[in-house]
Amino acid sequence: MPSDNKKNIIGIKSEINSIKKSVLNFNFQKSTGQLDKTSNIRKAKRKIAVLKTKLNQEKKEKNA
C-alpha cells in the first residue's frame, strides 16, 4: 500500500508540472493575442489548486 501512495504522489506532481507548463504557454499566447479562450488559464490554475490539495491529502495519509 505505501508504494501506491508514493506512485500517486509522483503522478500528481508530474501532472502539476505539466499543467504549469500549459499555463506558461497560455500566458505567452495571451500576450501575443493568439489565445482565443482566456478562460483556459483560469481553469488550468484551478486544476493545479485541486491537485495540490489532493497532494497534501496524500502526504497526510502517508504520515498517518
N, CA, C and O atoms as a Maestro MAE file, in Angstrom:
{
 s_m_m2io_version
 :::
 2.0.0
}

f_m_ct {
 s_m_title
 :::
 protein
 m_atom[256] {
  # First column is atom index #
  i_m_mmod_type
  r_m_x_coord
  r_m_y_coord
  r_m_z_coord
  i_m_residue_number
  s_m_chain_name
  s_m_pdb_residue_name
  s_m_pdb_atom_name
  i_m_atomic_number
  :::
  1 25 0.804 -1.210 0.000 1 A "MET " " N  " 7
  2 3 0.000 0.000 0.000 1 A "MET " " CA " 6
  3 2 0.847 1.274 0.000 1 A "MET " " C  " 6
  4 15 0.498 2.219 -0.708 1 A "MET " " O  " 8
  5 25 1.937 1.343 0.758 2 A "PRO " " N  " 7
  6 3 2.742 2.567 0.728 2 A "PRO " " CA " 6
  7 2 3.281 2.882 -0.658 2 A "PRO " " C  " 6
  8 15 3.425 4.052 -1.013 2 A "PRO " " O  " 8
  9 25 3.580 1.855 -1.446 3 A "SER " " N  " 7
  10 3 4.105 2.129 -2.787 3 A "SER " " CA " 6
  11 2 3.043 2.774 -3.673 3 A "SER " " C  " 6
  12 15 3.362 3.604 -4.524 3 A "SER " " O  " 8
  13 25 1.782 2.394 -3.476 4 A "ASP " " N  " 7
  14 3 0.697 3.023 -4.230 4 A "ASP " " CA " 6
  15 2 0.601 4.503 -3.898 4 A "ASP " " C  " 6
  16 15 0.393 5.336 -4.780 4 A "ASP " " O  " 8
  17 25 0.753 4.824 -2.619 5 A "ASN " " N  " 7
  18 3 0.699 6.209 -2.177 5 A "ASN " " CA " 6
  19 2 1.825 7.010 -2.812 5 A "ASN " " C  " 6
  20 15 1.624 8.142 -3.251 5 A "ASN " " O  " 8
  21 25 3.010 6.412 -2.855 6 A "LYS " " N  " 7
  22 3 4.165 7.097 -3.450 6 A "LYS " " CA " 6
  23 2 3.952 7.304 -4.951 6 A "LYS " " C  " 6
  24 15 4.303 8.352 -5.493 6 A "LYS " " O  " 8
  25 25 3.373 6.299 -5.620 7 A "LYS " " N  " 7
  26 3 3.083 6.424 -7.052 7 A "LYS " " CA " 6
  27 2 2.071 7.539 -7.296 7 A "LYS " " C  " 6
  28 15 2.195 8.300 -8.255 7 A "LYS " " O  " 8
  29 25 1.066 7.632 -6.419 8 A "ASN " " N  " 7
  30 3 0.067 8.696 -6.545 8 A "ASN " " CA " 6
  31 2 0.716 10.062 -6.412 8 A "ASN " " C  " 6
  32 15 0.427 10.974 -7.186 8 A "ASN " " O  " 8
  33 25 1.600 10.201 -5.418 9 A "ILE " " N  " 7
  34 3 2.269 11.486 -5.191 9 A "ILE " " CA " 6
  35 2 3.107 11.870 -6.400 9 A "ILE " " C  " 6
  36 15 3.083 13.020 -6.838 9 A "ILE " " O  " 8
  37 25 3.845 10.914 -6.936 10 A "ILE " " N  " 7
  38 3 4.689 11.186 -8.110 10 A "ILE " " CA " 6
  39 2 3.819 11.561 -9.313 10 A "ILE " " C  " 6
  40 15 4.151 12.482 -10.058 10 A "ILE " " O  " 8
  41 25 2.716 10.852 -9.498 11 A "GLY " " N  " 7
  42 3 1.808 11.143 -10.606 11 A "GLY " " CA " 6
  43 2 1.191 12.520 -10.499 11 A "GLY " " C  " 6
  44 15 1.077 13.240 -11.490 11 A "GLY " " O  " 8
  45 25 0.793 12.882 -9.287 12 A "ILE " " N  " 7
  46 3 0.185 14.201 -9.072 12 A "ILE " " CA " 6
  47 2 1.209 15.298 -9.339 12 A "ILE " " C  " 6
  48 15 0.892 16.302 -9.977 12 A "ILE " " O  " 8
  49 25 2.437 15.110 -8.852 13 A "LYS " " N  " 7
  50 3 3.477 16.128 -9.062 13 A "LYS " " CA " 6
  51 2 3.776 16.304 -10.546 13 A "LYS " " C  " 6
  52 15 3.956 17.430 -11.012 13 A "LYS " " O  " 8
  53 25 3.832 15.204 -11.293 14 A "SER " " N  " 7
  54 3 4.120 15.321 -12.726 14 A "SER " " CA " 6
  55 2 2.964 16.012 -13.455 14 A "SER " " C  " 6
  56 15 3.187 16.778 -14.392 14 A "SER " " O  " 8
  57 25 1.740 15.741 -13.028 15 A "GLU " " N  " 7
  58 3 0.585 16.399 -13.654 15 A "GLU " " CA " 6
  59 2 0.583 17.898 -13.357 15 A "GLU " " C  " 6
  60 15 0.249 18.706 -14.223 15 A "GLU " " O  " 8
  61 25 0.959 18.266 -12.124 16 A "ILE " " N  " 7
  62 3 1.042 19.682 -11.757 16 A "ILE " " CA " 6
  63 2 2.072 20.390 -12.637 16 A "ILE " " C  " 6
  64 15 1.817 21.481 -13.146 16 A "ILE " " O  " 8
  65 25 3.245 19.759 -12.813 17 A "ASN " " N  " 7
  66 3 4.278 20.362 -13.645 17 A "ASN " " CA " 6
  67 2 3.812 20.528 -15.086 17 A "ASN " " C  " 6
  68 15 4.095 21.541 -15.727 17 A "ASN " " O  " 8
  69 25 3.105 19.539 -15.585 18 A "SER " " N  " 7
  70 3 2.587 19.606 -16.948 18 A "SER " " CA " 6
  71 2 1.599 20.760 -17.107 18 A "SER " " C  " 6
  72 15 1.643 21.492 -18.096 18 A "SER " " O  " 8
  73 25 0.716 20.916 -16.138 19 A "ILE " " N  " 7
  74 3 -0.282 21.987 -16.217 19 A "ILE " " CA " 6
  75 2 0.387 23.345 -16.061 19 A "ILE " " C  " 6
  76 15 -0.031 24.312 -16.698 19 A "ILE " " O  " 8
  77 25 1.425 23.436 -15.222 20 A "LYS " " N  " 7
  78 3 2.151 24.695 -15.075 20 A "LYS " " CA " 6
  79 2 2.779 25.116 -16.402 20 A "LYS " " C  " 6
  80 15 2.802 26.303 -16.730 20 A "LYS " " O  " 8
  81 25 3.285 24.150 -17.164 21 A "LYS " " N  " 7
  82 3 3.849 24.455 -18.484 21 A "LYS " " CA " 6
  83 2 2.754 24.960 -19.416 21 A "LYS " " C  " 6
  84 15 2.978 25.865 -20.219 21 A "LYS " " O  " 8
  85 25 1.571 24.369 -19.301 22 A "SER " " N  " 7
  86 3 0.444 24.812 -20.123 22 A "SER " " CA " 6
  87 2 0.057 26.249 -19.787 22 A "SER " " C  " 6
  88 15 -0.217 27.048 -20.682 22 A "SER " " O  " 8
  89 25 0.033 26.576 -18.493 23 A "VAL " " N  " 7
  90 3 -0.312 27.932 -18.071 23 A "VAL " " CA " 6
  91 2 0.701 28.927 -18.629 23 A "VAL " " C  " 6
  92 15 0.331 30.001 -19.105 23 A "VAL " " O  " 8
  93 25 1.971 28.566 -18.567 24 A "LEU " " N  " 7
  94 3 3.008 29.433 -19.115 24 A "LEU " " CA " 6
  95 2 2.788 29.652 -20.611 24 A "LEU " " C  " 6
  96 15 2.911 30.771 -21.110 24 A "LEU " " O  " 8
  97 25 2.467 28.581 -21.311 25 A "ASN " " N  " 7
  98 3 2.200 28.667 -22.744 25 A "ASN " " CA " 6
  99 2 0.969 29.531 -23.017 25 A "ASN " " C  " 6
  100 15 0.964 30.340 -23.944 25 A "ASN " " O  " 8
  101 25 -0.081 29.351 -22.196 26 A "PHE " " N  " 7
  102 3 -1.286 30.166 -22.353 26 A "PHE " " CA " 6
  103 2 -0.964 31.645 -22.156 26 A "PHE " " C  " 6
  104 15 -1.468 32.492 -22.894 26 A "PHE " " O  " 8
  105 25 -0.131 31.961 -21.169 27 A "ASN " " N  " 7
  106 3 0.221 33.354 -20.921 27 A "ASN " " CA " 6
  107 2 0.993 33.959 -22.090 27 A "ASN " " C  " 6
  108 15 0.783 35.120 -22.439 27 A "ASN " " O  " 8
  109 25 1.884 33.177 -22.694 28 A "PHE " " N  " 7
  110 3 2.593 33.659 -23.882 28 A "PHE " " CA " 6
  111 2 1.619 33.901 -25.035 28 A "PHE " " C  " 6
  112 15 1.708 34.911 -25.733 28 A "PHE " " O  " 8
  113 25 0.692 32.966 -25.226 29 A "GLN " " N  " 7
  114 3 -0.296 33.118 -26.293 29 A "GLN " " CA " 6
  115 2 -1.178 34.341 -26.040 29 A "GLN " " C  " 6
  116 15 -1.529 35.063 -26.974 29 A "GLN " " O  " 8
  117 25 -1.532 34.570 -24.777 30 A "LYS " " N  " 7
  118 3 -2.380 35.713 -24.439 30 A "LYS " " CA " 6
  119 2 -1.659 37.022 -24.741 30 A "LYS " " C  " 6
  120 15 -2.256 37.964 -25.263 30 A "LYS " " O  " 8
  121 25 -0.364 37.074 -24.406 31 A "SER " " N  " 7
  122 3 0.386 38.313 -24.617 31 A "SER " " CA " 6
  123 2 0.580 38.622 -26.098 31 A "SER " " C  " 6
  124 15 0.715 39.785 -26.477 31 A "SER " " O  " 8
  125 25 0.593 37.587 -26.936 32 A "THR " " N  " 7
  126 3 0.752 37.817 -28.368 32 A "THR " " CA " 6
  127 2 -0.588 37.900 -29.099 32 A "THR " " C  " 6
  128 15 -0.633 38.111 -30.311 32 A "THR " " O  " 8
  129 25 -1.682 37.731 -28.343 33 A "GLY " " N  " 7
  130 3 -3.004 37.843 -28.946 33 A "GLY " " CA " 6
  131 2 -3.459 36.595 -29.672 33 A "GLY " " C  " 6
  132 15 -4.399 36.661 -30.464 33 A "GLY " " O  " 8
  133 25 -2.825 35.465 -29.432 34 A "GLN " " N  " 7
  134 3 -3.186 34.227 -30.124 34 A "GLN " " CA " 6
  135 2 -4.171 33.363 -29.338 34 A "GLN " " C  " 6
  136 15 -4.728 32.411 -29.882 34 A "GLN " " O  " 8
  137 25 -4.387 33.686 -28.073 35 A "LEU " " N  " 7
  138 3 -5.254 32.864 -27.229 35 A "LEU " " CA " 6
  139 2 -6.702 33.318 -27.377 35 A "LEU " " C  " 6
  140 15 -7.047 34.460 -27.076 35 A "LEU " " O  " 8
  141 25 -7.542 32.393 -27.849 36 A "ASP " " N  " 7
  142 3 -8.954 32.715 -28.049 36 A "ASP " " CA " 6
  143 2 -9.750 32.596 -26.755 36 A "ASP " " C  " 6
  144 15 -10.561 33.465 -26.437 36 A "ASP " " O  " 8
  145 25 -9.518 31.524 -26.014 37 A "LYS " " N  " 7
  146 3 -10.272 31.278 -24.781 37 A "LYS " " CA " 6
  147 2 -9.379 31.563 -23.580 37 A "LYS " " C  " 6
  148 15 -8.622 30.700 -23.136 37 A "LYS " " O  " 8
  149 25 -9.476 32.762 -23.068 38 A "THR " " N  " 7
  150 3 -8.651 33.124 -21.912 38 A "THR " " CA " 6
  151 2 -9.112 32.405 -20.648 38 A "THR " " C  " 6
  152 15 -8.398 32.390 -19.646 38 A "THR " " O  " 8
  153 25 -10.291 31.816 -20.691 39 A "SER " " N  " 7
  154 3 -10.784 31.067 -19.535 39 A "SER " " CA " 6
  155 2 -9.943 29.815 -19.281 39 A "SER " " C  " 6
  156 15 -9.969 29.257 -18.184 39 A "SER " " O  " 8
  157 25 -9.198 29.376 -20.297 40 A "ASN " " N  " 7
  158 3 -8.349 28.199 -20.128 40 A "ASN " " CA " 6
  159 2 -7.281 28.429 -19.060 40 A "ASN " " C  " 6
  160 15 -6.894 27.494 -18.360 40 A "ASN " " O  " 8
  161 25 -6.810 29.650 -18.932 41 A "ILE " " N  " 7
  162 3 -5.797 29.969 -17.927 41 A "ILE " " CA " 6
  163 2 -6.384 29.745 -16.537 41 A "ILE " " C  " 6
  164 15 -5.772 29.095 -15.690 41 A "ILE " " O  " 8
  165 25 -7.553 30.280 -16.319 42 A "ARG " " N  " 7
  166 3 -8.210 30.150 -15.014 42 A "ARG " " CA " 6
  167 2 -8.521 28.690 -14.692 42 A "ARG " " C  " 6
  168 15 -8.339 28.251 -13.556 42 A "ARG " " O  " 8
  169 25 -8.988 27.942 -15.682 43 A "LYS " " N  " 7
  170 3 -9.312 26.532 -15.475 43 A "LYS " " CA " 6
  171 2 -8.057 25.733 -15.118 43 A "LYS " " C  " 6
  172 15 -8.096 24.857 -14.254 43 A "LYS " " O  " 8
  173 25 -6.957 26.039 -15.783 44 A "ALA " " N  " 7
  174 3 -5.712 25.324 -15.513 44 A "ALA " " CA " 6
  175 2 -5.194 25.642 -14.114 44 A "ALA " " C  " 6
  176 15 -4.730 24.748 -13.406 44 A "ALA " " O  " 8
  177 25 -5.270 26.902 -13.716 45 A "LYS " " N  " 7
  178 3 -4.826 27.285 -12.372 45 A "LYS " " CA " 6
  179 2 -5.690 26.621 -11.306 45 A "LYS " " C  " 6
  180 15 -5.190 26.193 -10.266 45 A "LYS " " O  " 8
  181 25 -6.972 26.540 -11.571 46 A "ARG " " N  " 7
  182 3 -7.881 25.890 -10.630 46 A "ARG " " CA " 6
  183 2 -7.564 24.399 -10.520 46 A "ARG " " C  " 6
  184 15 -7.621 23.826 -9.432 46 A "ARG " " O  " 8
  185 25 -7.232 23.776 -11.650 47 A "LYS " " N  " 7
  186 3 -6.867 22.359 -11.655 47 A "LYS " " CA " 6
  187 2 -5.595 22.138 -10.833 47 A "LYS " " C  " 6
  188 15 -5.485 21.143 -10.116 47 A "LYS " " O  " 8
  189 25 -4.637 23.060 -10.935 48 A "ILE " " N  " 7
  190 3 -3.415 22.974 -10.137 48 A "ILE " " CA " 6
  191 2 -3.761 23.032 -8.648 48 A "ILE " " C  " 6
  192 15 -3.212 22.271 -7.852 48 A "ILE " " O  " 8
  193 25 -4.662 23.923 -8.278 49 A "ALA " " N  " 7
  194 3 -5.057 24.057 -6.870 49 A "ALA " " CA " 6
  195 2 -5.705 22.774 -6.361 49 A "ALA " " C  " 6
  196 15 -5.438 22.345 -5.238 49 A "ALA " " O  " 8
  197 25 -6.549 22.167 -7.176 50 A "VAL " " N  " 7
  198 3 -7.205 20.918 -6.795 50 A "VAL " " CA " 6
  199 2 -6.157 19.818 -6.616 50 A "VAL " " C  " 6
  200 15 -6.218 19.049 -5.656 50 A "VAL " " O  " 8
  201 25 -5.207 19.746 -7.531 51 A "LEU " " N  " 7
  202 3 -4.177 18.720 -7.450 51 A "LEU " " CA " 6
  203 2 -3.265 18.922 -6.238 51 A "LEU " " C  " 6
  204 15 -2.846 17.952 -5.606 51 A "LEU " " O  " 8
  205 25 -2.958 20.180 -5.915 52 A "LYS " " N  " 7
  206 3 -2.125 20.451 -4.741 52 A "LYS " " CA " 6
  207 2 -2.854 20.048 -3.463 52 A "LYS " " C  " 6
  208 15 -2.236 19.543 -2.526 52 A "LYS " " O  " 8
  209 25 -4.160 20.271 -3.425 53 A "THR " " N  " 7
  210 3 -4.954 19.850 -2.274 53 A "THR " " CA " 6
  211 2 -4.917 18.336 -2.150 53 A "THR " " C  " 6
  212 15 -4.736 17.796 -1.059 53 A "THR " " O  " 8
  213 25 -5.088 17.665 -3.261 54 A "LYS " " N  " 7
  214 3 -5.049 16.206 -3.280 54 A "LYS " " CA " 6
  215 2 -3.663 15.698 -2.852 54 A "LYS " " C  " 6
  216 15 -3.553 14.701 -2.138 54 A "LYS " " O  " 8
  217 25 -2.628 16.384 -3.290 55 A "LEU " " N  " 7
  218 3 -1.262 16.024 -2.936 55 A "LEU " " CA " 6
  219 2 -1.046 16.136 -1.425 55 A "LEU " " C  " 6
  220 15 -0.445 15.255 -0.810 55 A "LEU " " O  " 8
  221 25 -1.540 17.222 -0.836 56 A "ASN " " N  " 7
  222 3 -1.415 17.397 0.608 56 A "ASN " " CA " 6
  223 2 -2.177 16.323 1.373 56 A "ASN " " C  " 6
  224 15 -1.723 15.862 2.420 56 A "ASN " " O  " 8
  225 25 -3.331 15.924 0.852 57 A "GLN " " N  " 7
  226 3 -4.099 14.865 1.494 57 A "GLN " " CA " 6
  227 2 -3.343 13.538 1.427 57 A "GLN " " C  " 6
  228 15 -3.328 12.778 2.395 57 A "GLN " " O  " 8
  229 25 -2.721 13.264 0.288 58 A "GLU " " N  " 7
  230 3 -1.940 12.034 0.129 58 A "GLU " " CA " 6
  231 2 -0.769 12.015 1.104 58 A "GLU " " C  " 6
  232 15 -0.459 10.979 1.694 58 A "GLU " " O  " 8
  233 25 -0.123 13.165 1.270 59 A "LYS " " N  " 7
  234 3 1.017 13.243 2.190 59 A "LYS " " CA " 6
  235 2 0.559 13.027 3.630 59 A "LYS " " C  " 6
  236 15 1.251 12.368 4.407 59 A "LYS " " O  " 8
  237 25 -0.612 13.582 3.996 60 A "LYS " " N  " 7
  238 3 -1.134 13.387 5.357 60 A "LYS " " CA " 6
  239 2 -1.466 11.931 5.599 60 A "LYS " " C  " 6
  240 15 -1.203 11.409 6.682 60 A "LYS " " O  " 8
  241 25 -2.044 11.260 4.601 61 A "GLU " " N  " 7
  242 3 -2.370 9.845 4.742 61 A "GLU " " CA " 6
  243 2 -1.093 9.020 4.908 61 A "GLU " " C  " 6
  244 15 -1.056 8.051 5.666 61 A "GLU " " O  " 8
  245 25 -0.076 9.417 4.200 62 A "LYS " " N  " 7
  246 3 1.208 8.698 4.275 62 A "LYS " " CA " 6
  247 2 1.803 8.815 5.684 62 A "LYS " " C  " 6
  248 15 2.339 7.846 6.220 62 A "LYS " " O  " 8
  249 25 1.703 10.002 6.270 63 A "ASN " " N  " 7
  250 3 2.273 10.230 7.590 63 A "ASN " " CA " 6
  251 2 1.401 9.660 8.715 63 A "ASN " " C  " 6
  252 15 1.898 9.406 9.812 63 A "ASN " " O  " 8
  253 25 0.129 9.461 8.453 64 A "ALA " " N  " 7
  254 3 -0.780 8.974 9.499 64 A "ALA " " CA " 6
  255 2 -0.655 7.488 9.715 64 A "ALA " " C  " 6
  256 15 -1.351 6.926 10.560 64 A "ALA " " O  " 8
  :::
 }
 m_bond[255] {
  # First column is bond index #
  i_m_from
  i_m_to
  i_m_order
  :::
  1 1 2 1
  2 2 3 1
  3 3 4 2
  4 3 5 1
  5 5 6 1
  6 6 7 1
  7 7 8 2
  8 7 9 1
  9 9 10 1
  10 10 11 1
  11 11 12 2
  12 11 13 1
  13 13 14 1
  14 14 15 1
  15 15 16 2
  16 15 17 1
  17 17 18 1
  18 18 19 1
  19 19 20 2
  20 19 21 1
  21 21 22 1
  22 22 23 1
  23 23 24 2
  24 23 25 1
  25 25 26 1
  26 26 27 1
  27 27 28 2
  28 27 29 1
  29 29 30 1
  30 30 31 1
  31 31 32 2
  32 31 33 1
  33 33 34 1
  34 34 35 1
  35 35 36 2
  36 35 37 1
  37 37 38 1
  38 38 39 1
  39 39 40 2
  40 39 41 1
  41 41 42 1
  42 42 43 1
  43 43 44 2
  44 43 45 1
  45 45 46 1
  46 46 47 1
  47 47 48 2
  48 47 49 1
  49 49 50 1
  50 50 51 1
  51 51 52 2
  52 51 53 1
  53 53 54 1
  54 54 55 1
  55 55 56 2
  56 55 57 1
  57 57 58 1
  58 58 59 1
  59 59 60 2
  60 59 61 1
  61 61 62 1
  62 62 63 1
  63 63 64 2
  64 63 65 1
  65 65 66 1
  66 66 67 1
  67 67 68 2
  68 67 69 1
  69 69 70 1
  70 70 71 1
  71 71 72 2
  72 71 73 1
  73 73 74 1
  74 74 75 1
  75 75 76 2
  76 75 77 1
  77 77 78 1
  78 78 79 1
  79 79 80 2
  80 79 81 1
  81 81 82 1
  82 82 83 1
  83 83 84 2
  84 83 85 1
  85 85 86 1
  86 86 87 1
  87 87 88 2
  88 87 89 1
  89 89 90 1
  90 90 91 1
  91 91 92 2
  92 91 93 1
  93 93 94 1
  94 94 95 1
  95 95 96 2
  96 95 97 1
  97 97 98 1
  98 98 99 1
  99 99 100 2
  100 99 101 1
  101 101 102 1
  102 102 103 1
  103 103 104 2
  104 103 105 1
  105 105 106 1
  106 106 107 1
  107 107 108 2
  108 107 109 1
  109 109 110 1
  110 110 111 1
  111 111 112 2
  112 111 113 1
  113 113 114 1
  114 114 115 1
  115 115 116 2
  116 115 117 1
  117 117 118 1
  118 118 119 1
  119 119 120 2
  120 119 121 1
  121 121 122 1
  122 122 123 1
  123 123 124 2
  124 123 125 1
  125 125 126 1
  126 126 127 1
  127 127 128 2
  128 127 129 1
  129 129 130 1
  130 130 131 1
  131 131 132 2
  132 131 133 1
  133 133 134 1
  134 134 135 1
  135 135 136 2
  136 135 137 1
  137 137 138 1
  138 138 139 1
  139 139 140 2
  140 139 141 1
  141 141 142 1
  142 142 143 1
  143 143 144 2
  144 143 145 1
  145 145 146 1
  146 146 147 1
  147 147 148 2
  148 147 149 1
  149 149 150 1
  150 150 151 1
  151 151 152 2
  152 151 153 1
  153 153 154 1
  154 154 155 1
  155 155 156 2
  156 155 157 1
  157 157 158 1
  158 158 159 1
  159 159 160 2
  160 159 161 1
  161 161 162 1
  162 162 163 1
  163 163 164 2
  164 163 165 1
  165 165 166 1
  166 166 167 1
  167 167 168 2
  168 167 169 1
  169 169 170 1
  170 170 171 1
  171 171 172 2
  172 171 173 1
  173 173 174 1
  174 174 175 1
  175 175 176 2
  176 175 177 1
  177 177 178 1
  178 178 179 1
  179 179 180 2
  180 179 181 1
  181 181 182 1
  182 182 183 1
  183 183 184 2
  184 183 185 1
  185 185 186 1
  186 186 187 1
  187 187 188 2
  188 187 189 1
  189 189 190 1
  190 190 191 1
  191 191 192 2
  192 191 193 1
  193 193 194 1
  194 194 195 1
  195 195 196 2
  196 195 197 1
  197 197 198 1
  198 198 199 1
  199 199 200 2
  200 199 201 1
  201 201 202 1
  202 202 203 1
  203 203 204 2
  204 203 205 1
  205 205 206 1
  206 206 207 1
  207 207 208 2
  208 207 209 1
  209 209 210 1
  210 210 211 1
  211 211 212 2
  212 211 213 1
  213 213 214 1
  214 214 215 1
  215 215 216 2
  216 215 217 1
  217 217 218 1
  218 218 219 1
  219 219 220 2
  220 219 221 1
  221 221 222 1
  222 222 223 1
  223 223 224 2
  224 223 225 1
  225 225 226 1
  226 226 227 1
  227 227 228 2
  228 227 229 1
  229 229 230 1
  230 230 231 1
  231 231 232 2
  232 231 233 1
  233 233 234 1
  234 234 235 1
  235 235 236 2
  236 235 237 1
  237 237 238 1
  238 238 239 1
  239 239 240 2
  240 239 241 1
  241 241 242 1
  242 242 243 1
  243 243 244 2
  244 243 245 1
  245 245 246 1
  246 246 247 1
  247 247 248 2
  248 247 249 1
  249 249 250 1
  250 250 251 1
  251 251 252 2
  252 251 253 1
  253 253 254 1
  254 254 255 1
  255 255 256 2
  :::
 }
}
